Amino acid sequence: MTQRHDDPALLTGSWATDALSEDERREFEAALAESPDLRAEADSLAETARALAYAVESVAPPASLKASLMAAIQTTPQAPAAPAAPARHVAEPSEPVQEAPLASVTSVTSGGGAASAAARRRWFQRPAAFLGAVAAVGVVCVSIGLGAGGALFGTGSGPGPSTSQAASGLDQIYAAPDFARKSASVSGGGKATVVWSDQLGKSAVILDGVKAAPKDKTYELWYIGSGGTIESAGLMNDVDGGVRSAVLSGSKSSGATIGITVEPAGGSKQPTTTPIVAVPTGSA
C-alpha cells in the first residue's frame, strides 16, 4: 500500500522529474489543485528540470558501443536463482485487523516567502542520492545519443499536462525528427537557448539568468525573416532572473532569426529597441 505524505511539498522534486508512482502522483496533484503556492513551486522545479534537459547537446555514440555492451553481457557471470522459500501456514486472525488511519493531504501549509525561492531551496536540499540519480540518468542518456530531454521529459512521460503549455510545446519540438538548438549570450547577462523544428514550424526560447524587464516594460519575441520581415511572436512577462521558457506564437519559417527586445508593457507592433539577443536558425 502506498504511504501518504503529511507534507506534499516534499514531493515537488520527484514530481518534476516524473519519479512518483501513480498513487503518489494522483495524491500530489490533488494537493496542487488546493494550493497555489505549491503549484507555483512545483511548476518552478519542472521548468528548471526541462531547461536542464533541453540545454544538453545530444552526443552520437561510437559505432562500437552496442557491440562492446553485448560482449560484456555475454562474459559477465550470472548469479544462480535463489531457491524458492517453503510455503508457510499463516493462521487466520480471530478478529479483523484494523489499519492505522492514513494522513490526509487536504491540508497544505505554505512554507512562507516567495514560492520560487522555496522551490530553489528545496531542490538543492534534496538528498544527494536523489540528485545523483537524476544527474546520472542525464549523463547516460547523453552518452547513448538520446539526450536528457528525450529520456526524462519525453512527450507524454513528463509531469503531465497541468504543468504548462510551454512544457507541451517544448516536448513536441524536442520529439521532432529535425530538432535543433542554439544558445547565445544575452546583453545584460544570462543566456538564451532557442530550440526549433522547421517541420513543425515551431520554436521556443529558454532564458536562464536573465534579469526581469524594467518597470512598465516587457520582453517581446520576434521572428525575423531572411527577407527582413519582422513578426511579433509573443511576450515573456514573468522573467525574473531564473529559468523561464516560452513557445513562440505564429509559424516559424526556415532560417528565421529569433530575436528578443525590451518593449513597453503590452508589447509593440514592431521592435522599438535593439535586440538583447538574436539567434539565427539557418543552421543547427
Residue frames as qw, qx, qy, qz and C-alpha x, y, z in Angstrom:
[[0.000, 0.889, 0.458, 0.000, 0.00, 0.00, 0.00],
 [0.404, 0.523, -0.029, 0.750, 1.34, 3.44, -0.91],
 [0.381, -0.501, -0.454, 0.631, 2.18, 5.62, 2.06],
 [0.115, 0.894, 0.290, 0.322, 0.64, 9.06, 2.04],
 [0.503, 0.146, -0.232, 0.820, 2.67, 12.12, 2.94],
 [0.221, -0.747, -0.453, 0.434, 1.93, 14.69, 5.62],
 [0.038, -0.755, 0.141, 0.639, 3.82, 17.34, 3.63],
 [0.763, 0.536, 0.343, 0.109, 3.18, 17.12, -0.13],
 [0.172, 0.946, -0.258, -0.094, 5.80, 19.86, -0.66],
 [0.482, -0.525, 0.679, 0.177, 8.43, 17.17, -0.13],
 [0.709, 0.260, 0.637, 0.151, 7.27, 15.52, -3.36],
 [0.360, 0.861, -0.003, -0.359, 7.79, 18.51, -5.66],
 [0.026, -0.646, 0.683, 0.340, 11.23, 17.42, -6.90],
 [0.384, 0.014, 0.918, 0.100, 10.10, 13.87, -7.55],
 [0.495, 0.670, 0.501, -0.233, 7.02, 15.12, -9.40],
 [0.228, 0.848, -0.241, -0.412, 9.11, 17.48, -11.53],
 [0.051, 0.506, -0.816, -0.275, 11.30, 14.57, -12.65],
 [0.805, 0.066, -0.338, -0.483, 8.40, 12.11, -13.07],
 [0.302, 0.279, -0.870, 0.272, 9.68, 9.90, -10.25],
 [0.491, -0.104, 0.520, -0.691, 6.35, 9.32, -8.45],
 [0.156, 0.198, 0.964, 0.081, 4.20, 6.23, -8.53],
 [0.164, -0.456, -0.590, -0.646, 0.70, 6.56, -9.98],
 [0.451, -0.694, -0.554, 0.088, -0.85, 6.72, -6.50],
 [0.433, -0.465, -0.139, 0.760, 1.66, 9.32, -5.34],
 [0.138, 0.116, 0.376, 0.909, 1.12, 11.40, -8.46],
 [0.272, -0.611, -0.605, -0.433, -2.67, 11.42, -8.01],
 [0.506, -0.664, -0.422, 0.354, -2.26, 12.34, -4.35],
 [0.390, -0.303, 0.042, 0.869, 0.19, 15.12, -5.13],
 [0.031, 0.254, 0.464, 0.848, -1.84, 16.61, -7.99],
 [0.344, -0.714, -0.593, -0.142, -4.91, 16.68, -5.74],
 [0.466, -0.621, -0.219, 0.591, -2.84, 18.78, -3.32],
 [0.299, 0.004, 0.308, 0.903, -1.70, 21.00, -6.22],
 [0.093, -0.577, -0.590, -0.557, -5.31, 21.86, -7.03],
 [0.447, -0.789, -0.419, 0.035, -5.79, 23.21, -3.50],
 [0.503, -0.693, 0.032, 0.515, -2.60, 25.23, -3.06],
 [0.478, 0.874, -0.016, 0.089, -1.49, 27.99, -5.47],
 [0.205, -0.832, 0.515, 0.020, 1.84, 28.25, -3.61],
 [0.696, -0.193, 0.682, 0.115, 2.52, 24.54, -4.04],
 [0.711, 0.609, 0.342, 0.090, 1.53, 24.78, -7.71],
 [0.233, 0.945, -0.228, 0.029, 3.96, 27.69, -8.25],
 [0.414, -0.644, 0.642, 0.055, 6.77, 25.80, -6.53],
 [0.765, 0.084, 0.630, 0.101, 6.16, 22.59, -8.49],
 [0.614, 0.764, 0.185, 0.077, 5.97, 24.43, -11.80],
 [0.002, -0.918, 0.394, 0.037, 9.21, 26.26, -11.00],
 [0.549, -0.411, 0.719, 0.112, 11.03, 22.99, -10.39],
 [0.747, 0.382, 0.535, 0.093, 9.55, 21.41, -13.53],
 [0.395, 0.917, -0.039, -0.018, 10.61, 24.46, -15.55],
 [0.197, -0.782, 0.586, 0.081, 14.17, 24.17, -14.24],
 [0.684, -0.121, 0.715, 0.085, 14.27, 20.43, -14.92],
 [0.699, 0.623, 0.348, 0.054, 13.08, 20.90, -18.50],
 [0.220, 0.942, -0.250, -0.038, 15.62, 23.66, -19.12],
 [0.416, -0.580, 0.692, 0.104, 18.44, 21.43, -17.85],
 [0.740, 0.169, 0.645, 0.084, 17.27, 18.65, -20.13],
 [0.592, 0.760, 0.256, 0.079, 16.87, 20.73, -23.29],
 [0.003, -0.937, 0.332, 0.111, 20.18, 22.54, -22.72],
 [0.614, -0.388, 0.657, 0.200, 22.16, 19.31, -23.18],
 [0.443, 0.548, -0.532, -0.470, 23.64, 18.56, -26.57],
 [0.972, 0.039, 0.188, -0.137, 22.97, 15.04, -27.82],
 [0.117, -0.655, 0.711, 0.226, 26.15, 13.07, -28.40],
 [0.850, 0.289, -0.331, -0.291, 26.32, 10.39, -31.07],
 [0.779, -0.441, 0.445, -0.001, 27.59, 7.11, -29.56],
 [0.026, 0.532, -0.766, -0.359, 30.53, 5.34, -31.17],
 [0.751, 0.173, -0.446, -0.456, 29.60, 2.53, -33.52],
 [0.480, 0.176, -0.836, 0.202, 31.37, 0.03, -31.27],
 [0.331, -0.303, 0.493, -0.746, 29.24, 0.84, -28.20],
 [0.859, -0.052, 0.017, -0.508, 26.47, -1.71, -28.80],
 [0.825, 0.252, -0.503, 0.058, 28.93, -4.49, -29.68],
 [0.254, 0.363, -0.680, 0.584, 31.05, -3.86, -26.58],
 [0.528, -0.244, 0.379, -0.720, 27.98, -3.81, -24.32],
 [0.924, 0.050, -0.146, -0.351, 26.66, -7.08, -25.74],
 [0.672, 0.330, -0.607, 0.265, 30.09, -8.68, -25.38],
 [0.053, -0.366, 0.622, -0.691, 30.29, -7.58, -21.76],
 [0.750, -0.148, 0.181, -0.618, 26.85, -9.08, -21.08],
 [0.904, 0.182, -0.363, -0.132, 27.88, -12.40, -22.62],
 [0.607, 0.283, -0.599, 0.439, 31.01, -12.65, -20.47],
 [0.266, -0.459, 0.422, -0.735, 29.54, -11.41, -17.17],
 [0.215, -0.096, -0.957, 0.170, 28.89, -14.29, -14.73],
 [0.511, -0.423, -0.243, -0.708, 25.26, -14.58, -13.72],
 [0.248, -0.238, 0.758, -0.554, 24.30, -15.41, -10.12],
 [0.201, -0.227, -0.935, -0.185, 22.11, -18.52, -9.79],
 [0.460, -0.512, -0.270, -0.674, 18.47, -18.02, -8.95],
 [0.220, -0.302, 0.692, -0.618, 17.72, -18.13, -5.23],
 [0.184, -0.216, -0.957, -0.057, 15.79, -21.23, -4.12],
 [0.417, -0.521, -0.320, -0.672, 12.10, -20.67, -3.51],
 [0.189, -0.276, 0.661, -0.671, 11.20, -20.31, 0.16],
 [0.150, -0.267, -0.952, -0.014, 8.98, -23.11, 1.53],
 [0.355, -0.553, -0.359, -0.662, 5.33, -22.23, 1.93],
 [0.116, -0.006, -0.714, 0.690, 4.36, -21.28, 5.45],
 [0.258, -0.625, -0.707, -0.205, 0.93, -21.58, 7.01],
 [0.010, 0.193, -0.265, 0.945, -0.33, -18.34, 8.46],
 [0.051, -0.460, -0.835, 0.299, -3.11, -18.60, 10.96],
 [0.057, -0.651, -0.428, -0.624, -6.20, -16.57, 10.21],
 [0.013, 0.162, -0.455, 0.876, -6.66, -13.76, 12.76],
 [0.056, -0.464, -0.854, 0.228, -9.62, -14.19, 15.04],
 [0.103, 0.827, 0.353, -0.426, -10.56, -10.54, 14.59],
 [0.553, 0.745, 0.169, 0.333, -10.25, -8.22, 11.59],
 [0.573, -0.203, -0.058, 0.792, -7.02, -6.28, 11.56],
 [0.082, 0.949, 0.270, -0.143, -7.62, -2.53, 11.84],
 [0.616, 0.365, 0.063, 0.695, -5.37, -0.44, 9.65],
 [0.287, -0.480, -0.228, 0.797, -3.97, 2.77, 11.06],
 [0.329, 0.868, 0.322, -0.188, -5.71, 5.88, 9.70],
 [0.634, 0.305, 0.229, 0.673, -3.97, 7.47, 6.75],
 [0.194, -0.492, -0.105, 0.842, -2.71, 11.02, 6.91],
 [0.417, 0.797, 0.433, -0.053, -4.77, 13.46, 4.87],
 [0.484, 0.004, 0.255, 0.837, -3.18, 15.63, 2.16],
 [0.082, 0.804, 0.493, 0.323, -6.03, 18.12, 2.02],
 [0.302, -0.942, -0.033, 0.145, -4.32, 20.50, 4.42],
 [0.732, 0.299, 0.015, 0.612, -1.27, 22.07, 2.79],
 [0.303, -0.878, -0.096, 0.357, 0.60, 24.80, 4.62],
 [0.509, 0.816, -0.106, 0.255, 2.68, 27.35, 2.79],
 [0.780, -0.119, -0.197, 0.582, 6.38, 27.48, 3.54],
 [0.189, -0.889, -0.108, 0.403, 6.22, 31.29, 3.53],
 [0.225, -0.564, 0.442, 0.660, 8.09, 33.68, 1.28],
 [0.509, 0.508, -0.372, -0.587, 8.26, 33.58, -2.48],
 [0.945, 0.069, 0.270, -0.169, 7.26, 30.24, -3.92],
 [0.746, 0.599, -0.255, 0.141, 10.07, 30.28, -6.47],
 [0.013, 0.693, -0.621, 0.366, 12.66, 30.85, -3.75],
 [0.725, -0.275, 0.534, -0.337, 11.26, 27.97, -1.74],
 [0.934, 0.344, 0.033, -0.085, 11.41, 25.78, -4.82],
 [0.507, 0.679, -0.470, 0.248, 15.07, 26.52, -5.37],
 [0.300, -0.571, 0.647, -0.406, 15.88, 25.85, -1.71],
 [0.860, -0.074, 0.416, -0.285, 14.04, 22.52, -1.68],
 [0.841, 0.511, -0.180, -0.016, 15.64, 21.46, -4.97],
 [0.405, 0.622, -0.573, 0.349, 19.15, 21.90, -3.67],
 [0.414, -0.433, 0.635, -0.487, 18.25, 20.37, -0.30],
 [0.933, 0.077, -0.173, -0.305, 17.17, 17.09, -1.89],
 [0.809, -0.405, 0.406, 0.129, 19.07, 14.02, -0.69],
 [0.027, -0.643, 0.625, 0.442, 22.34, 13.57, -2.53],
 [0.407, 0.035, 0.898, 0.163, 21.27, 10.12, -3.72],
 [0.460, 0.693, 0.525, -0.182, 18.18, 11.53, -5.46],
 [0.236, 0.891, -0.175, -0.347, 20.04, 14.33, -7.21],
 [0.236, -0.490, 0.775, 0.321, 22.88, 11.99, -8.10],
 [0.512, 0.265, 0.814, 0.069, 20.46, 9.58, -9.71],
 [0.426, 0.836, 0.261, -0.225, 18.89, 12.35, -11.81],
 [0.053, 0.823, -0.453, -0.338, 22.31, 13.55, -12.93],
 [0.393, -0.258, 0.854, 0.223, 23.46, 10.02, -13.72],
 [0.568, 0.511, 0.644, -0.037, 20.40, 9.33, -15.87],
 [0.322, 0.907, -0.011, -0.272, 21.08, 12.53, -17.80],
 [0.122, -0.677, 0.659, 0.303, 24.72, 11.62, -18.41],
 [0.488, 0.009, 0.862, 0.138, 23.86, 8.10, -19.54],
 [0.531, 0.690, 0.470, -0.145, 21.14, 9.34, -21.88],
 [0.222, 0.891, -0.258, -0.302, 23.51, 11.83, -23.48],
 [0.281, -0.508, 0.774, 0.255, 26.23, 9.21, -23.85],
 [0.450, 0.182, 0.857, 0.172, 23.93, 6.92, -25.87],
 [0.067, 0.084, 0.513, 0.851, 22.62, 9.72, -28.06],
 [0.100, -0.644, -0.753, -0.090, 19.15, 10.11, -26.61],
 [0.009, -0.481, 0.050, -0.875, 19.62, 13.45, -24.92],
 [0.039, -0.121, -0.761, 0.637, 18.46, 14.06, -21.36],
 [0.447, 0.139, 0.079, -0.880, 15.29, 15.75, -22.53],
 [0.645, 0.084, -0.587, -0.482, 14.14, 12.72, -24.51],
 [0.461, -0.031, -0.863, 0.206, 14.75, 10.32, -21.67],
 [0.108, -0.221, -0.672, 0.699, 13.38, 12.26, -18.73],
 [0.269, 0.491, 0.322, -0.763, 10.80, 14.51, -20.24],
 [0.053, 0.055, 0.778, 0.623, 9.66, 12.94, -23.49],
 [0.456, -0.145, -0.249, -0.842, 6.20, 13.54, -24.85],
 [0.778, -0.294, -0.360, -0.422, 3.57, 12.05, -22.57],
 [0.788, -0.165, -0.513, 0.297, 6.00, 10.89, -19.88],
 [0.205, 0.354, -0.336, 0.848, 6.67, 14.12, -18.02],
 [0.066, 0.099, 0.656, -0.746, 4.87, 15.61, -15.03],
 [0.204, 0.563, 0.798, -0.069, 1.65, 15.88, -17.02],
 [0.208, 0.605, 0.423, 0.642, -0.40, 18.45, -18.93],
 [0.327, -0.882, -0.337, 0.032, -1.06, 20.51, -15.82],
 [0.596, -0.347, -0.005, 0.724, 2.46, 21.96, -15.67],
 [0.096, 0.673, -0.066, -0.730, 2.24, 24.49, -18.50],
 [0.742, 0.640, 0.142, -0.137, 1.57, 24.90, -22.20],
 [0.169, 0.817, -0.543, -0.093, 5.27, 25.61, -22.64],
 [0.501, -0.329, 0.800, -0.029, 6.07, 22.09, -21.44],
 [0.753, 0.388, 0.525, -0.082, 3.85, 20.52, -24.11],
 [0.503, 0.853, -0.094, -0.102, 5.26, 22.76, -26.83],
 [0.104, -0.730, 0.674, 0.051, 8.84, 22.03, -25.85],
 [0.638, -0.101, 0.763, -0.034, 8.16, 18.31, -25.85],
 [0.731, 0.602, 0.309, -0.094, 6.67, 18.46, -29.35],
 [0.322, 0.878, -0.348, -0.063, 9.68, 20.37, -30.67],
 [0.309, -0.582, 0.752, -0.009, 12.16, 18.04, -28.99],
 [0.715, 0.091, 0.690, -0.070, 10.43, 14.96, -30.39],
 [0.624, 0.732, -0.021, -0.274, 10.56, 16.30, -33.96],
 [0.915, 0.106, 0.180, 0.345, 13.00, 14.46, -36.27],
 [0.504, 0.585, -0.006, 0.635, 14.64, 17.77, -37.27],
 [0.493, -0.845, -0.164, 0.126, 15.00, 19.10, -33.71],
 [0.580, 0.406, -0.166, 0.687, 17.77, 21.70, -33.44],
 [0.455, -0.833, -0.232, 0.210, 19.09, 24.06, -30.77],
 [0.513, 0.446, -0.123, 0.723, 21.41, 27.02, -30.43],
 [0.461, -0.745, -0.339, 0.344, 22.44, 29.21, -27.49],
 [0.365, 0.581, -0.011, 0.728, 23.64, 32.79, -27.25],
 [0.320, -0.281, -0.470, 0.773, 24.57, 35.28, -24.53],
 [0.026, -0.847, -0.498, -0.185, 22.03, 37.96, -23.66],
 [0.222, 0.519, -0.154, 0.811, 23.01, 41.62, -23.36],
 [0.446, -0.584, 0.188, -0.652, 22.90, 42.49, -19.67],
 [0.229, -0.343, 0.858, -0.307, 23.63, 38.95, -18.54],
 [0.738, 0.129, 0.546, -0.375, 22.22, 35.46, -18.87],
 [0.111, -0.183, 0.854, 0.475, 21.77, 33.01, -21.72],
 [0.704, 0.317, 0.112, -0.626, 19.07, 32.30, -24.27],
 [0.272, -0.111, 0.921, 0.256, 18.66, 28.83, -25.76],
 [0.616, 0.328, -0.109, -0.708, 16.46, 28.51, -28.83],
 [0.378, 0.002, 0.920, 0.102, 15.04, 25.13, -29.83],
 [0.515, 0.440, -0.077, -0.732, 13.11, 24.64, -33.06],
 [0.518, 0.151, 0.818, 0.198, 11.66, 22.35, -35.69],
 [0.197, 0.292, -0.371, -0.859, 11.15, 23.61, -39.22],
 [0.181, -0.202, -0.908, -0.318, 8.94, 20.60, -39.98],
 [0.160, -0.615, -0.719, 0.281, 6.56, 21.72, -37.23],
 [0.112, 0.675, 0.191, 0.704, 7.12, 25.42, -37.88],
 [0.572, -0.794, -0.179, -0.105, 7.61, 25.88, -34.15],
 [0.500, 0.375, -0.461, 0.630, 10.30, 27.28, -31.88],
 [0.590, -0.761, -0.270, -0.002, 10.79, 28.04, -28.19],
 [0.250, 0.677, -0.396, 0.568, 13.11, 30.15, -26.08],
 [0.762, -0.501, -0.352, 0.212, 14.61, 29.14, -22.72],
 [0.103, 0.810, -0.257, 0.517, 16.10, 32.02, -20.72],
 [0.808, -0.366, -0.341, 0.311, 18.49, 31.36, -17.87],
 [0.530, -0.370, -0.150, 0.748, 19.85, 34.11, -15.62],
 [0.134, 0.451, 0.311, 0.826, 18.16, 36.97, -17.50],
 [0.038, -0.228, -0.523, 0.820, 17.04, 39.70, -15.13],
 [0.218, 0.691, 0.664, -0.184, 13.48, 41.00, -15.05],
 [0.292, 0.589, 0.335, 0.676, 12.48, 43.68, -17.52],
 [0.095, 0.058, -0.282, 0.953, 12.48, 47.29, -16.21],
 [0.209, 0.461, 0.643, -0.575, 9.32, 48.65, -14.64],
 [0.508, 0.653, 0.191, -0.528, 6.48, 49.11, -17.16],
 [0.342, 0.560, -0.641, -0.398, 8.50, 47.14, -19.74],
 [0.900, -0.017, 0.402, -0.166, 8.37, 43.57, -21.02],
 [0.248, -0.358, 0.772, 0.463, 10.36, 41.20, -23.21],
 [0.738, 0.479, 0.120, -0.460, 8.91, 40.64, -26.67],
 [0.610, -0.114, 0.715, 0.322, 9.79, 37.76, -29.00],
 [0.454, 0.684, -0.158, -0.549, 10.20, 38.24, -32.75],
 [0.797, 0.201, 0.491, 0.289, 10.51, 36.20, -35.90],
 [0.078, 0.774, -0.300, -0.552, 12.94, 37.98, -38.24],
 [0.869, 0.385, 0.311, 0.014, 12.69, 36.57, -41.74],
 [0.654, -0.092, 0.369, 0.655, 15.51, 36.33, -44.25],
 [0.285, 0.602, 0.424, 0.614, 13.79, 38.99, -46.36],
 [0.118, 0.206, -0.238, 0.942, 13.74, 41.48, -43.48],
 [0.531, -0.520, -0.379, -0.552, 10.16, 40.86, -42.36],
 [0.081, 0.164, -0.729, 0.659, 9.64, 41.12, -38.59],
 [0.593, -0.421, -0.483, -0.488, 6.67, 39.49, -36.86],
 [0.379, -0.478, 0.526, -0.593, 5.80, 39.59, -33.16],
 [0.624, 0.009, -0.776, -0.096, 5.81, 36.10, -31.62],
 [0.669, -0.580, -0.464, -0.027, 4.56, 36.81, -28.10],
 [0.139, -0.801, 0.314, -0.490, 5.63, 38.31, -24.77],
 [0.685, -0.117, -0.623, 0.358, 7.63, 37.00, -21.82],
 [0.273, -0.772, -0.009, -0.573, 6.24, 38.85, -18.80],
 [0.809, -0.577, -0.001, -0.112, 7.46, 36.60, -15.99],
 [0.714, 0.368, -0.360, 0.475, 11.24, 36.70, -16.47],
 [0.522, -0.835, 0.017, -0.173, 12.80, 37.06, -13.02],
 [0.064, -0.760, 0.639, -0.099, 16.45, 36.08, -13.21],
 [0.649, -0.188, 0.730, -0.101, 15.79, 32.35, -13.02],
 [0.162, -0.011, 0.867, 0.472, 14.82, 29.86, -15.72],
 [0.507, 0.493, 0.346, -0.617, 11.86, 30.77, -17.91],
 [0.261, 0.017, 0.804, 0.534, 10.66, 29.33, -21.22],
 [0.486, 0.530, 0.236, -0.653, 8.13, 30.30, -23.86],
 [0.517, 0.271, 0.718, 0.379, 6.92, 28.74, -27.10],
 [0.025, 0.254, -0.214, -0.943, 6.77, 31.40, -29.80],
 [0.540, 0.547, 0.514, -0.382, 3.37, 32.12, -31.31],
 [0.490, 0.721, -0.244, -0.425, 2.87, 32.12, -35.06],
 [0.962, 0.207, 0.134, 0.113, 4.69, 29.97, -37.58],
 [0.393, -0.673, 0.448, 0.438, 8.47, 29.78, -37.88],
 [0.737, 0.654, -0.128, -0.111, 9.88, 29.96, -41.40],
 [0.917, -0.004, 0.016, 0.399, 13.06, 28.13, -42.34],
 [0.573, 0.271, -0.056, 0.771, 16.17, 30.14, -41.49],
 [0.210, -0.869, -0.179, -0.411, 14.35, 32.78, -39.44],
 [0.322, 0.265, -0.545, 0.728, 16.21, 34.61, -36.68],
 [0.486, -0.682, -0.547, 0.012, 14.68, 34.60, -33.19],
 [0.237, 0.405, -0.236, 0.851, 15.05, 37.99, -31.53],
 [0.405, -0.670, -0.576, 0.234, 14.12, 39.44, -28.14],
 [0.171, 0.476, -0.046, 0.861, 13.67, 43.15, -27.41],
 [0.137, -0.389, -0.616, 0.671, 12.61, 45.23, -24.42],
 [0.074, -0.443, -0.498, -0.742, 9.26, 46.86, -25.19],
 [0.356, -0.254, 0.259, -0.861, 6.56, 48.84, -23.38],
 [0.348, 0.096, 0.856, -0.370, 4.16, 46.74, -21.30],
 [0.653, 0.516, 0.360, -0.422, 1.69, 45.12, -23.67],
 [0.667, 0.071, 0.573, 0.471, 4.23, 44.88, -26.48],
 [0.150, 0.622, -0.224, -0.735, 4.76, 46.70, -29.77],
 [0.818, 0.508, 0.160, -0.217, 3.77, 46.05, -33.36],
 [0.741, 0.533, -0.239, 0.330, 7.40, 46.42, -34.45],
 [0.715, -0.292, -0.284, 0.568, 10.61, 46.49, -32.38],
 [0.022, -0.977, -0.050, -0.206, 11.39, 49.86, -30.77],
 [0.405, -0.788, 0.460, 0.060, 14.77, 48.87, -29.30],
 [0.392, 0.537, -0.741, -0.100, 17.88, 46.93, -30.31],
 [0.907, -0.179, -0.346, -0.158, 17.50, 43.19, -29.62],
 [0.475, -0.696, 0.511, -0.169, 19.15, 41.99, -26.42],
 [0.469, -0.225, 0.832, 0.193, 19.75, 38.70, -28.24],
 [0.700, 0.485, -0.162, -0.499, 19.23, 37.45, -31.81],
 [0.540, -0.250, 0.800, 0.084, 19.66, 33.76, -32.62],
 [0.523, 0.403, -0.475, -0.582, 19.74, 32.71, -36.31],
 [0.769, -0.045, 0.599, -0.219, 18.30, 29.27, -37.05],
 [0.605, 0.613, -0.365, -0.353, 19.73, 28.84, -40.54],
 [0.662, 0.277, -0.689, 0.097, 21.99, 26.02, -39.37],
 [0.803, -0.556, -0.187, -0.106, 21.80, 23.86, -36.24]]
